[in-house]
Amino acid sequence: MKPAQRDQRAQQHWQAGLAQVRQKQWHRALQEFDQAAKLAPRQALYRVNQARALMALGRLDDAVAAAREALILDPASPVACRLAAEALTQLHRHAEAVACFAALPQEAARDHDFHAAHGNALFLAGRQQQAIEVFFKALALKIDSPLVHYRMGLCFMDLLMKEEASECFRTAVALDDGGIRAMALALLVHESRQACQWEHLADETQALREAIATTDEANGQLLSPFALLAIDCTPAEQRHIGALRSRSLTAGIKPMPPRALKREPGQRLRIGYLSSDIYQHATAVLMAELLERRDRERFEVFMYSHSRADSSLIRARVIAACDHFVDVSHETNRVIAERIHADRIDVLVELKGHTRDSRYELLAYRPAPVQASYLGYPGTTGAEFIDYVIGDPVVTPLEHAANYSEHIAQLPWTYQPNDRQRALPAPAKRSELGLADDALVLCCFNQAYKISPHMLDLWARMLQRVPDAVLWMLAWNPQAQRNLLDELAQRGVASERVVFGDKRSLEGHLSRLRCADLFLDTWPCNAHTTASEALWAGVPVVTVPGPTFASRVAASLLRACHLDELVCDSGEAYVDKVVALAQDRTHLGALQRHLDERRMELPLFDTDRLARDYDALLERMADRAARGLPPQALPAAGLGPFRSAFSPLGDGSHG
């Protein structure tokens, strides 16, 4: 065949492929583009179209190869560059995606969309400063792009520039009336709270709730259920946004053929975990000893990790505690699901939910007969493909079943595991921390987004009624610190009665915690790991449980420390309880000694007991599946008594 004829035939195949693309017939389109590329191997355009079709088919490695072949033929092709980078991004190979953008010659054309994609790749690779510079180039070409303003806000978030992040999100809200608006509103509220910048908080929170109520399925994946945990919203709203996001993320996913759960005599139950937090992270810290204490004769554990790697001891402990550690960081969701299915996992436990870097949506492939959500996300995922949420009688009372898409599975005492191997250093010296030896130290080391104007009202009332008390908080960011001092001054609290502590290692944090007298909890999002750290350090916690999982965690931990009396039924009772303890230092000292002297006996820190209860709960889930029974609520076995403050519905007032 003559060269001209080959070129003509190649163009015919290419045009036929484009016709198939318009009908979304990607397999046929790829066949046509393959033929075109064979007939005209020096034509970059056909390789570009191969790459696009391969991406649509989920063949990402092949798409990268095709796009790179196109770049060899036409090194200045911005389209080939973007396709290669996008496929690499979907493979979570972010550094390679950035390198791909950087390799494009300077003279190559770059439009708004190119700069926006380049900036996003830099952000995902953790190069926020450079990403902001590139995003400004995108905005120079299209100033009214809500998505670019939103993504620039994400960069400022990671740089702890909360007020700048809020302004970016506020601009995105003003420019969009769809999914980006809802997404930006969620983070606008969150970042305004992180900066304790409350001037517009009430209006923006209401706008967020309204946006969530009206967002459609097409934009559901843009929503941020996590942002609802710290605002006053209903459990029904939390379930709605979780369901909307779950359906949107998994649209088009077809479950794998179901696998029956069958166990031969003496065969271990195969438990799989999926997480991106296997490094120096709260989830890994909490899970380490639970994994170490499991019954190795009954359970074979697989950890599917898409975490960043660090050299921490906690990561090493988690890896050592598992029978199999599988790094799936650069795999697609489909490939991970296929691996889990091939490993014949019986119970798959997802540890992330609606949190950053989660890939919980791959459970929609149904790679395991039983699938559960645990620990990482304090609420419902809203996902119909997750069978159970693991909680306890306080955080997930059975009467709250309507708030969950999952079936409730309860551990007897508390859902939260703890690590008895963590340090218990000697108390630091108060003088080194800026604390007076004779002061009553009321601390709250929660992140700033959990603090609200209402919480500050209550704390100010305590300080007014207890003249020798000081408020001790963590200096999360300078903006929040400055704004909190201004807000407290407006409530009549002088700056000398407020102390900020810097960020420290866990051991350093526990050492200074032991200088506190009481820990003041927040709601509707409680202290979680922070509360158990306080209790471990011998510091009693005072809380008010509400109607959501996140608002009931501290109550669960207190019950597991036999400190029910510190669970209050209203904001007024919360203030009165703290004042009463301030006026009765003998009783306060008794509570502190209770934690110090009985530490290793309390259910909260009895990891052996929790491991037995947790293993038994996994067995109950698996047993139902093995008998061909559908999932159902699994009430706690051996439930201990607890007082009426933990009534399933509470008063919900937080008044």
C-alpha positions in Angstrom: 0.0 0.0 0.0 1.3 3.4 -1.0 2.0 6.0 1.8 -0.8 8.2 0.6 -3.3 5.3 0.7 -2.1 4.3 4.2 -2.6 7.8 5.4 -6.1 7.9 3.8 -7.0 4.6 5.4 -5.7 5.8 8.7 -7.8 8.9 8.6 -10.8 6.8 7.8 -10.2 4.6 10.9 -9.7 7.7 13.0 -13.0 9.3 11.8 -14.8 6.0 12.4 -13.3 6.0 15.9 -14.5 9.5 16.6 -18.0 8.4 15.5 -17.8 5.6 18.1 -16.6 8.1 20.8 -19.8 10.1 20.2 -21.8 7.0 20.9 -19.6 6.2 23.9 -18.6 2.9 22.3 -15.1 3.0 23.7 -14.0 -0.5 22.8 -14.9 0.0 19.2 -13.4 3.4 19.2 -10.1 2.0 20.5 -10.1 -0.6 17.8 -10.4 2.1 15.1 -7.7 4.2 16.7 -5.4 1.2 17.0 -5.8 0.6 13.3 -5.1 4.3 12.5 -1.9 4.2 14.6 -0.7 1.0 12.9 -1.2 2.5 9.5 0.3 5.9 10.4 2.7 5.2 13.3 4.3 8.7 13.1 1.0 10.5 13.6 0.7 11.8 17.2 -3.0 12.5 16.8 -3.9 8.9 16.7 -1.9 8.1 19.8 -3.6 10.9 21.6 -7.0 9.3 20.7 -5.8 5.9 21.8 -4.9 7.4 25.1 -8.3 9.0 25.5 -10.1 5.8 24.7 -7.9 3.7 27.0 -8.6 6.1 29.9 -12.3 5.8 29.3 -11.9 2.0 29.5 -10.0 2.3 32.8 -6.7 1.0 31.2 -4.7 3.7 32.8 -1.2 2.2 32.4 -1.8 1.7 28.7 -3.2 5.2 28.5 0.0 6.6 30.0 2.1 4.6 27.5 0.0 5.8 24.5 0.1 9.5 25.6 3.9 9.3 26.1 4.3 7.8 22.6 2.3 10.8 21.3 4.7 13.1 23.2 7.7 11.4 21.6 6.1 12.2 18.2 5.0 15.7 19.2 6.8 16.9 22.4 5.0 20.2 22.4 1.5 18.7 22.4 -0.4 20.1 25.5 -3.2 17.6 24.9 -0.9 14.6 25.1 0.8 16.1 28.1 -2.6 16.6 29.9 -3.8 13.0 29.1 -0.6 11.5 30.3 -0.7 13.5 33.5 -4.4 12.8 34.1 -3.9 9.1 33.8 -0.9 9.3 36.2 -3.1 11.3 38.6 -5.8 8.6 38.5 -3.0 6.1 39.3 -2.0 8.3 42.3 1.4 8.8 40.8 1.3 12.5 41.4 5.1 13.2 41.3 5.2 11.7 37.8 2.2 13.8 36.7 4.0 17.0 37.8 7.1 15.9 36.0 5.0 15.3 32.8 3.7 18.9 33.0 7.2 20.3 33.7 8.6 18.5 30.6 6.4 20.3 28.2 8.5 22.9 26.3 8.1 26.5 27.2 6.9 27.5 23.8 4.0 25.0 23.9 0.5 26.5 24.1 -1.0 26.5 27.5 -4.7 27.6 28.0 -6.7 28.0 31.2 -7.6 24.4 31.4 -4.0 23.3 31.1 -2.9 25.6 33.9 -5.8 24.4 36.1 -4.8 20.8 35.6 -1.1 21.5 36.2 -2.0 23.4 39.4 -4.1 20.5 40.6 -1.3 18.0 39.9 1.1 20.2 42.0 -1.4 20.3 44.8 -1.9 16.6 44.9 1.9 16.1 44.9 2.1 18.3 48.0 3.7 21.3 46.3 1.1 23.9 47.4 3.1 27.1 46.9 3.9 26.2 43.3 0.3 25.2 42.7 -0.9 28.6 43.9 1.5 30.3 41.4 0.1 28.1 38.5 -3.5 28.7 39.6 -2.9 32.4 39.3 -1.9 31.8 35.7 -5.1 30.0 35.1 -7.1 32.8 36.7 -5.3 35.4 34.6 -6.9 33.7 31.6 -10.3 33.1 33.3 -10.8 35.0 36.5 -14.3 33.7 37.1 -13.4 30.0 37.4 -15.0 28.7 40.6 -13.1 25.4 40.5 -9.7 27.1 40.4 -10.6 29.5 43.3 -11.8 26.4 45.2 -8.6 24.4 44.5 -6.5 27.4 45.4 -8.4 27.5 48.7 -7.3 23.8 49.3 -3.7 24.9 48.9 -4.1 27.7 51.4 -5.7 25.2 53.8 -2.7 22.9 53.7 -0.4 25.9 54.3 -2.5 26.7 57.4 -3.5 30.1 55.9 -7.1 29.7 57.0 -8.3 33.2 56.3 -6.9 33.1 52.8 -8.5 29.7 52.2 -11.8 31.1 53.4 -11.7 34.0 50.9 -11.0 31.6 48.1 -13.9 29.4 49.0 -16.1 32.5 49.5 -15.2 33.6 45.9 -16.0 30.1 44.6 -19.4 30.3 46.3 -20.2 33.6 44.7 -19.2 32.3 41.2 -21.2 29.1 41.2 -24.7 27.9 41.9 -24.2 24.1 41.6 -22.0 21.4 43.0 -18.9 23.6 43.3 -20.8 26.0 45.4 -21.9 23.3 47.8 -18.4 21.9 48.0 -16.9 25.3 48.6 -19.5 26.2 51.2 -18.6 23.1 53.2 -15.0 24.1 53.3 -15.7 27.7 53.8 -17.6 26.9 56.9 -14.9 24.5 58.0 -12.0 26.9 57.4 -13.9 29.8 58.9 -14.2 27.7 62.0 -10.5 26.7 61.8 -9.6 30.4 61.9 -12.4 31.1 64.5 -13.6 33.7 62.1 -17.3 33.8 63.0 -18.6 37.0 61.5 -20.5 35.3 58.7 -20.5 31.8 60.2 -24.3 31.5 61.0 -25.3 32.7 57.5 -22.8 30.5 55.7 -23.7 27.5 57.7 -27.4 28.0 56.9 -26.4 28.4 53.2 -24.5 25.1 53.4 -27.5 23.2 54.8 -29.7 24.6 52.0 -27.2 23.8 49.3 -26.9 20.2 50.5 -30.7 19.9 50.5 -30.9 20.9 46.9 -27.7 19.4 45.4 -28.5 16.8 42.7 -26.9 13.3 42.1 -24.6 14.7 39.4 -22.8 16.8 41.8 -23.0 14.5 44.8 -19.3 13.5 44.7 -18.3 17.1 45.3 -19.9 17.2 48.7 -18.0 17.0 52.0 -19.9 15.0 54.6 -17.0 15.6 57.0 -17.8 19.3 57.2 -21.2 18.5 58.7 -19.7 16.8 61.8 -18.9 20.1 63.6 -22.0 22.1 62.8 -25.5 21.9 64.3 -27.3 19.7 61.8 -29.5 16.7 62.1 -28.5 13.0 61.8 -30.9 12.9 58.8 -28.9 15.6 57.0 -25.6 13.7 57.7 -27.1 10.5 56.2 -28.5 12.4 53.2 -25.2 13.9 52.2 -23.4 10.7 52.8 -25.8 8.8 50.6 -25.7 11.4 47.9 -21.9 11.4 47.8 -21.7 7.6 47.9 -24.2 7.2 45.0 -22.4 9.8 42.9 -19.0 8.3 43.5 -20.1 4.8 42.6 -22.3 5.5 39.6 -21.6 2.9 36.9 -19.7 0.5 39.2 -21.0 -3.1 38.7 -20.5 -5.3 41.8 -18.4 -8.4 41.3 -20.0 -11.8 41.3 -20.9 -12.5 44.9 -18.7 -14.9 46.8 -20.3 -17.1 49.5 -18.5 -17.1 52.9 -17.5 -20.7 53.5 -15.1 -21.9 56.1 -13.5 -25.3 56.4 -13.0 -26.7 60.0 -9.9 -25.0 61.5 -9.7 -22.4 58.7 -9.0 -18.9 59.9 -11.4 -16.1 59.1 -9.8 -13.7 56.7 -10.1 -10.0 57.8 -9.1 -7.2 55.4 -8.6 -3.6 56.3 -8.5 -0.6 53.9 -6.8 2.6 55.0 -4.6 5.5 54.0 -3.6 6.2 57.6 -0.9 3.6 58.2 1.7 6.1 59.3 2.0 8.5 62.4 -1.7 9.1 62.4 -4.4 8.8 65.1 -6.1 5.8 63.4 -2.8 3.8 63.3 -2.1 4.8 66.9 -5.5 3.6 68.0 -5.5 0.4 65.9 -1.9 -0.9 66.6 -2.5 -2.8 69.8 -5.9 -4.0 68.8 -4.3 -5.7 65.8 -1.5 -7.0 68.0 -3.9 -8.5 70.5 -6.1 -10.3 68.0 -6.5 -14.1 68.1 -4.0 -15.2 65.5 -5.2 -18.7 65.5 -8.7 -17.6 64.4 -8.0 -14.6 62.2 -5.7 -14.0 59.2 -5.3 -10.2 58.7 -4.6 -8.4 55.4 -3.9 -4.6 55.5 -4.5 -2.9 52.1 -2.7 0.3 52.6 -2.8 3.4 50.3 -0.9 5.4 52.9 2.2 7.5 52.6 5.2 5.7 54.1 7.1 7.1 57.1 9.7 5.7 59.4 7.4 5.8 62.5 7.4 3.1 65.1 3.6 3.0 64.9 3.6 2.1 61.2 6.2 -0.6 61.8 3.9 -2.0 64.6 0.9 -2.1 62.4 2.8 -3.8 59.6 4.2 -6.4 62.0 0.7 -7.0 63.5 -0.8 -8.0 60.1 -0.2 -11.3 58.4 -0.1 -9.6 55.0 0.6 -5.9 54.3 -0.3 -5.0 50.7 0.7 -1.6 49.4 -2.0 -0.5 46.9 -1.1 3.1 46.8 -0.7 3.3 43.0 -3.5 0.9 42.1 -6.9 1.8 40.7 -10.0 1.1 42.8 -11.0 -1.7 40.4 -7.6 -3.4 40.8 -7.7 -3.1 44.6 -11.1 -4.6 44.7 -10.0 -7.4 42.4 -7.0 -8.1 44.7 -9.3 -8.2 47.8 -11.7 -10.5 46.0 -8.8 -12.8 44.9 -7.5 -12.9 48.4 -10.9 -14.3 49.5 -11.4 -11.8 52.3 -14.4 -12.7 54.4 -14.9 -9.4 56.3 -13.6 -6.2 54.8 -13.2 -3.3 57.3 -13.0 0.2 55.9 -11.1 2.7 58.1 -11.6 6.0 56.4 -15.2 6.8 55.3 -15.7 10.4 54.2 -12.3 11.7 55.1 -9.4 12.9 53.1 -7.6 10.4 50.8 -10.4 7.8 51.4 -11.1 5.2 48.7 -14.1 3.7 50.5 -16.1 3.8 47.3 -14.2 0.8 46.0 -16.4 -1.3 48.4 -19.2 -0.8 45.8 -17.5 -3.5 43.8 -18.5 -5.8 46.7 -15.1 -7.5 46.9 -16.0 -9.3 50.2 -19.1 -11.0 51.5 -19.2 -8.8 54.6 -18.2 -5.1 54.6 -18.0 -2.8 57.6 -17.1 0.8 58.5 -15.0 1.4 61.6 -13.1 4.1 63.5 -12.0 6.5 60.9 -15.3 8.3 60.3 -17.7 9.0 63.2 -21.0 8.7 61.4 -22.8 6.9 58.6 -21.2 6.7 55.2 -24.7 6.6 53.7 -23.4 3.8 51.4 -25.8 0.9 50.7 -22.8 -1.3 49.9 -21.4 -1.2 53.5 -23.2 -3.7 55.8 -22.2 -2.6 59.2 -21.0 0.4 61.2 -19.1 -0.7 64.3 -20.0 1.4 67.3 -21.2 0.9 70.9 -24.3 1.4 73.0 -23.5 5.1 73.5 -22.3 6.4 70.1 -24.6 4.1 68.1 -27.6 3.2 70.2 -30.0 0.8 68.4 -32.7 3.5 68.7 -30.6 5.5 66.2 -30.8 2.9 63.5 -32.7 5.2 61.2 -29.7 7.6 61.1 -27.5 4.9 59.5 -27.5 3.2 56.1 -25.4 0.5 57.7 -26.6 -2.0 60.3 -25.4 -1.1 63.8 -22.9 -3.6 65.3 -22.0 -2.8 68.9 -19.0 -3.4 71.0 -19.9 -3.7 74.7 -18.0 -0.8 76.2 -16.6 1.6 73.7 -15.9 1.5 70.0 -12.5 3.2 70.4 -9.4 1.0 70.8 -6.5 2.4 72.7 -2.8 1.7 73.0 -1.4 0.8 76.4 2.1 0.8 75.1 2.0 4.6 74.5 4.1 6.7 76.8 3.0 7.9 80.2 5.7 10.5 80.9 6.1 12.4 84.1 4.2 15.7 84.3 6.0 18.7 82.9 6.5 21.7 85.1 3.7 24.2 85.0 6.1 27.1 85.1 7.7 25.9 81.8 4.2 25.9 80.2 3.2 29.4 81.2 0.8 28.0 83.9 0.6 29.2 87.5 1.1 26.4 90.1 -2.0 27.5 92.0 -4.4 28.0 89.0 -7.2 25.7 88.1 -6.3 24.7 84.6 -9.2 24.1 82.3 -7.9 22.7 79.0 -9.3 22.0 75.5 -6.8 20.7 73.0 -9.3 20.1 70.3 -8.7 21.5 66.8 -10.1 25.0 66.4 -12.9 24.1 64.0 -14.6 22.2 66.9 -14.8 25.5 68.9 -17.9 27.6 68.4 -19.3 30.9 69.7 -21.6 28.9 72.0 -18.7 26.9 73.5 -16.8 30.2 74.2 -19.9 31.6 75.9 -20.0 28.6 78.2 -16.3 28.8 78.9 -16.4 32.5 79.6 -19.2 31.8 82.2 -17.0 29.2 83.9 -14.0 31.6 84.1 -16.2 34.3 85.5 -17.5 32.0 88.3 -14.0 30.5 89.0 -11.6 33.4 89.6 -8.5 31.3 89.8 -9.2 29.3 86.6 -7.3 29.7 83.3 -8.2 28.4 79.9 -5.5 26.4 78.2 -5.8 25.7 74.4 -3.7 24.5 71.6 -2.2 27.0 69.2 -3.4 25.3 66.0 -2.8 28.4 63.8 -2.0 32.1 64.5 -5.2 33.3 63.0 -7.4 31.2 65.3 -5.3 32.2 68.3 -5.7 35.9 67.5 -9.4 35.6 66.9 -10.1 33.5 70.0 -8.4 36.1 72.2 -10.6 38.9 70.6 -13.7 36.8 71.1 -12.9 36.0 74.7 -12.1 39.7 75.4 -15.6 40.6 74.1 -16.9 38.1 76.7 -15.0 39.7 79.5 -12.1 37.3 79.7 -8.7 39.0 80.0 -5.9 37.6 77.8 -3.8 36.8 80.9 -6.4 34.1 81.7 -5.8 32.4 78.4 -2.7 30.2 77.7 -1.8 28.6 74.3 0.3 25.6 74.0 2.4 24.7 71.0 2.2 21.5 68.9 4.3 18.7 70.4 5.1 15.1 69.9 2.7 12.6 71.5 5.0 12.0 74.5 5.5 15.8 75.0 1.7 16.3 74.7 1.0 13.7 77.3 3.6 15.1 79.6 2.0 18.6 79.5 -1.6 17.2 79.6 -0.8 15.9 83.1 -0.6 19.5 84.3 -4.3 20.1 83.5 -7.1 19.8 86.0 -10.1 19.3 83.7 -10.6 18.8 80.0 -13.5 20.8 78.5 -15.1 18.9 75.6 -16.8 20.5 72.6 -19.9 19.6 70.7 -21.5 18.7 68.3 -18.0 17.4 67.4 -16.3 16.0 70.5 -12.7 15.3 71.3 -12.1 11.8 70.1 -8.4 10.6 70.3 -7.7 13.8 72.2 -10.2 12.8 74.8 -8.8 9.4 75.4 -5.3 11.0 75.6 -6.6 13.2 78.3 -8.1 10.3 80.2 -4.9 8.3 79.8 -3.0 11.3 81.3 -5.3 11.3 84.3 -7.4 14.4 83.3 -11.2 14.0 83.7 -13.3 15.2 80.7 -16.7 17.0 80.9 -19.0 16.6 78.0 -22.6 16.9 76.7 -23.7 14.2 74.3 -26.0 15.0 71.4 -27.9 13.1 68.7 -24.9 12.3 66.3 -22.1 9.8 66.5 -19.5 12.6 66.6 -21.2 14.3 69.5 -21.4 11.1 71.7 -17.8 9.9 71.6 -16.6 11.5 74.8 -19.6 10.1 76.6 -18.7 6.6 75.4 -15.1 7.1 76.6 -16.2 8.3 80.0 -18.6 5.4 80.4 -15.6 3.1 79.7 -13.8 4.9 82.5 -16.7 4.6 85.0 -17.0 8.4 85.0 -20.7 8.7 84.0 -21.1 11.6 86.4 -19.1 13.8 84.0 -21.7 13.4 81.2 -24.1 16.3 81.4 -27.5 16.7 79.8 -27.2 20.4 78.8 -24.8 23.3 78.4 -26.1 24.7 81.7 -25.3 21.5 83.5 -21.9 21.4 81.9 -21.0 24.8 83.3 -22.4 23.9 86.7 -20.5 20.6 86.8 -17.2 22.4 86.1 -17.9 25.1 88.6 -18.9 22.4 91.2 -15.6 20.5 90.7 -13.7 23.8 90.9 -15.3 24.4 94.3 -14.7 20.9 95.5 -11.1 20.2 94.8 -11.2 17.1 97.0 -13.7 15.5 94.7 -11.8 16.6 91.6 -8.7 15.1 93.0 -10.5 11.8 93.6 -11.6 11.7 89.9 -8.0 12.3 88.9 -6.7 9.6 91.2 -9.4 7.2 89.9 -7.9 7.6 86.4 -4.3 7.4 87.6 -4.7 4.5 89.9 -7.1 2.3 87.9 -5.8 3.2 84.5 -4.9 -0.3 83.4 -8.2 -1.8 84.8 -10.6 0.5 83.1 -12.5 -0.9 80.0 -11.2 2.0 77.9 -7.6 0.9 78.3 -8.2 -2.9 78.6 -7.1 -3.8 75.1 -7.2 -7.5 75.8 -10.9 -7.2 76.6 -11.6 -5.1 73.6 -9.8 -7.5 71.3 -11.9 -10.4 72.5 -15.1 -8.4 72.1 -14.0 -7.2 68.7 -13.0 -10.6 67.5 -16.4 -12.0 68.7 -18.2 -9.2 66.8 -16.4 -10.1 63.6 -17.3 -13.7 64.1 -21.0 -12.8 64.5 -20.9 -10.8 61.2 -19.2 -13.7 59.4 -21.5 -16.4 61.0 -24.6 -14.7 59.6 -23.1 -14.5 56.2 -21.9 -18.2 56.3 -25.5 -19.2 57.2 -26.9 -17.3 54.2 -28.5 -14.7 56.4 -28.6 -11.0 55.6 -26.9 -8.4 57.8 -28.9 -7.2 60.8 -28.3 -5.1 63.9 -25.9 -6.8 66.3 -26.5 -5.5 69.9 -23.6 -5.5 72.4 -23.1 -8.7 74.2 -22.6 -8.5 78.0 -23.8 -4.9 78.1 -22.9 -3.1 81.4 -25.3 -0.6 83.1 -25.1 3.0 82.3 -27.1 6.0 83.6 -29.9 7.9 82.0 -27.6 10.7 80.7 -26.8 8.2 77.9 -30.5 7.8 76.9 -30.4 7.0 73.2 -32.1 10.2 72.1 -30.7 12.6 74.7 -32.3 16.0 74.8 -30.3 17.1 71.7 -30.5 20.7 72.9 -26.9 21.4 73.7 -28.5 24.4 75.4 
